[in-house]
Amino acid sequence: MSESTDRDLTEIQEPLKAEYEENPEAAKVTLSATGSEQAEEGRACNVDIGRAIYEAELHEGAGGPGAGACSGDLLLGALAACSQLTAQAVAENFGFDAEISVEVEGDLDLRGTMGVTADAPVGFEDVRLSIDVDPADGDAIDPDTAAAFERATERYCVVYQTLVNPPEIETDWNVD
């Protein structure tokens, strides 16, 4: 077991929070991802996040092979992962043990990304996030704690907050 799983989350986060309170600049990080073409057909790519490389491909409804994750899957997967991890951390910080599972679904109209009609939107029209919390002791979580748990999970989930409060995106094209 790693050192971080031997200690409880509060114990791990306490010195980090103290450092970030004393030195706010220490809390600021820049994450990055780099996409590069993977296949000769131009329908698949590698996404390197510095610690892992993920494969992505065009959705089969847009002419891709249909064997791997499309970028929409990766976006929904990021929301699922962030919601799952945030809910687990919040539950631990609230002091209750629960089995937590997350499901995310999103609706796309592929006519938009395929340029079939200008009336069809490009991007997800609807996203549904479902978080199931099953307390380990079998007792129901009291309503006030459940409401606070929901608010904290949504408040501290980076991907959720990014999607509901989108940042400005600066684009820099370098075409040779």
Contacts in CASP RR format, 6 or more apart in sequence:
PFRMAT RR
TARGET T0000
AUTHOR 0000-0000-0000
METHOD contacts of the structure
MODEL  1
MSESTDRDLTEIQEPLKAEYEENPEAAKVTLSATGSEQAEEGRACNVDIG
RAIYEAELHEGAGGPGAGACSGDLLLGALAACSQLTAQAVAENFGFDAEI
SVEVEGDLDLRGTMGVTADAPVGFEDVRLSIDVDPADGDAIDPDTAAAFE
RATERYCVVYQTLVNPPEIETDWNVD
4 12 0 8 1.000
8 92 0 8 1.000
9 89 0 8 1.000
9 92 0 8 1.000
9 93 0 8 1.000
10 92 0 8 1.000
10 93 0 8 1.000
19 26 0 8 1.000
19 27 0 8 1.000
20 26 0 8 1.000
20 27 0 8 1.000
31 49 0 8 1.000
32 49 0 8 1.000
32 50 0 8 1.000
33 47 0 8 1.000
33 48 0 8 1.000
33 49 0 8 1.000
34 47 0 8 1.000
34 48 0 8 1.000
35 45 0 8 1.000
35 46 0 8 1.000
35 47 0 8 1.000
35 48 0 8 1.000
36 45 0 8 1.000
36 46 0 8 1.000
36 48 0 8 1.000
37 44 0 8 1.000
37 45 0 8 1.000
38 44 0 8 1.000
38 45 0 8 1.000
38 46 0 8 1.000
38 55 0 8 1.000
39 57 0 8 1.000
43 57 0 8 1.000
43 58 0 8 1.000
43 63 0 8 1.000
43 64 0 8 1.000
43 65 0 8 1.000
44 55 0 8 1.000
44 56 0 8 1.000
44 57 0 8 1.000
44 58 0 8 1.000
44 64 0 8 1.000
44 65 0 8 1.000
45 55 0 8 1.000
45 56 0 8 1.000
45 57 0 8 1.000
46 53 0 8 1.000
46 54 0 8 1.000
46 55 0 8 1.000
46 56 0 8 1.000
47 53 0 8 1.000
47 54 0 8 1.000
47 55 0 8 1.000
47 56 0 8 1.000
47 74 0 8 1.000
54 69 0 8 1.000
54 74 0 8 1.000
55 68 0 8 1.000
55 69 0 8 1.000
56 68 0 8 1.000
56 69 0 8 1.000
56 70 0 8 1.000
56 71 0 8 1.000
56 73 0 8 1.000
56 74 0 8 1.000
57 64 0 8 1.000
57 65 0 8 1.000
57 66 0 8 1.000
57 67 0 8 1.000
57 68 0 8 1.000
57 69 0 8 1.000
57 70 0 8 1.000
58 64 0 8 1.000
58 65 0 8 1.000
58 70 0 8 1.000
59 66 0 8 1.000
59 70 0 8 1.000
59 72 0 8 1.000
59 110 0 8 1.000
60 66 0 8 1.000
61 110 0 8 1.000
62 70 0 8 1.000
62 110 0 8 1.000
62 113 0 8 1.000
62 114 0 8 1.000
64 70 0 8 1.000
72 108 0 8 1.000
72 124 0 8 1.000
75 124 0 8 1.000
76 104 0 8 1.000
76 105 0 8 1.000
76 106 0 8 1.000
76 127 0 8 1.000
77 104 0 8 1.000
78 159 0 8 1.000
79 104 0 8 1.000
79 127 0 8 1.000
79 129 0 8 1.000
79 159 0 8 1.000
79 160 0 8 1.000
79 163 0 8 1.000
80 102 0 8 1.000
80 103 0 8 1.000
80 104 0 8 1.000
81 159 0 8 1.000
82 157 0 8 1.000
82 158 0 8 1.000
82 159 0 8 1.000
82 160 0 8 1.000
83 102 0 8 1.000
83 104 0 8 1.000
83 129 0 8 1.000
83 131 0 8 1.000
83 153 0 8 1.000
83 157 0 8 1.000
83 159 0 8 1.000
83 160 0 8 1.000
84 100 0 8 1.000
84 101 0 8 1.000
84 102 0 8 1.000
86 153 0 8 1.000
86 156 0 8 1.000
86 157 0 8 1.000
86 158 0 8 1.000
86 160 0 8 1.000
87 100 0 8 1.000
87 102 0 8 1.000
87 131 0 8 1.000
87 133 0 8 1.000
87 149 0 8 1.000
87 153 0 8 1.000
87 157 0 8 1.000
88 100 0 8 1.000
89 156 0 8 1.000
90 149 0 8 1.000
90 152 0 8 1.000
90 153 0 8 1.000
90 156 0 8 1.000
91 97 0 8 1.000
91 98 0 8 1.000
91 100 0 8 1.000
91 133 0 8 1.000
91 149 0 8 1.000
93 152 0 8 1.000
94 145 0 8 1.000
94 148 0 8 1.000
94 149 0 8 1.000
94 152 0 8 1.000
96 135 0 8 1.000
96 136 0 8 1.000
96 141 0 8 1.000
96 145 0 8 1.000
97 135 0 8 1.000
97 136 0 8 1.000
97 137 0 8 1.000
98 133 0 8 1.000
98 134 0 8 1.000
98 135 0 8 1.000
98 136 0 8 1.000
98 141 0 8 1.000
99 133 0 8 1.000
99 134 0 8 1.000
99 136 0 8 1.000
100 131 0 8 1.000
100 132 0 8 1.000
100 133 0 8 1.000
100 134 0 8 1.000
101 131 0 8 1.000
101 132 0 8 1.000
102 129 0 8 1.000
102 130 0 8 1.000
102 131 0 8 1.000
102 132 0 8 1.000
103 129 0 8 1.000
103 130 0 8 1.000
103 132 0 8 1.000
104 127 0 8 1.000
104 128 0 8 1.000
104 129 0 8 1.000
104 130 0 8 1.000
105 127 0 8 1.000
105 128 0 8 1.000
106 124 0 8 1.000
106 125 0 8 1.000
106 126 0 8 1.000
106 127 0 8 1.000
106 128 0 8 1.000
107 124 0 8 1.000
107 125 0 8 1.000
107 126 0 8 1.000
107 127 0 8 1.000
108 123 0 8 1.000
108 124 0 8 1.000
108 125 0 8 1.000
109 120 0 8 1.000
109 121 0 8 1.000
109 125 0 8 1.000
110 116 0 8 1.000
111 117 0 8 1.000
111 120 0 8 1.000
112 120 0 8 1.000
112 121 0 8 1.000
112 122 0 8 1.000
112 123 0 8 1.000
113 122 0 8 1.000
113 123 0 8 1.000
127 163 0 8 1.000
129 160 0 8 1.000
131 150 0 8 1.000
131 153 0 8 1.000
133 141 0 8 1.000
133 146 0 8 1.000
133 149 0 8 1.000
135 141 0 8 1.000
141 149 0 8 1.000
154 160 0 8 1.000
154 161 0 8 1.000
155 161 0 8 1.000
END
